[in-house]
Amino acid sequence: MKPETIEERIRAAFVGCDVAVIDTTGTADHFEVRVMAPQFKGQLPIQRHRSVLSLFDIEFKSGELHALEIKTFIK
């Protein structure tokens, strides 16, 4: 999966967010994402994590995406 694709999907889901995507292994299936979004206000960290993770259900099920380390912040 391309880092740009991950970034685009997150930006579409969390309008106005800041996103950084890092391919941590160079294999295009292990990534670290940092998302700072106003939509996270009032959410617990686990809720924020799940909302980002759910955007990639299909890719995890297909094996296209293996690992996604998610760091979320309130904007």
Secondary structure, DSSP 4 states (H G I P E B T S, - for coil): --HHHHHHHHHHHSTT-EEEEEESSSSSSEEEEEEEEGGGTT--HHHHHHHHHGGGHHHHHHTS--EEEEEEEE-
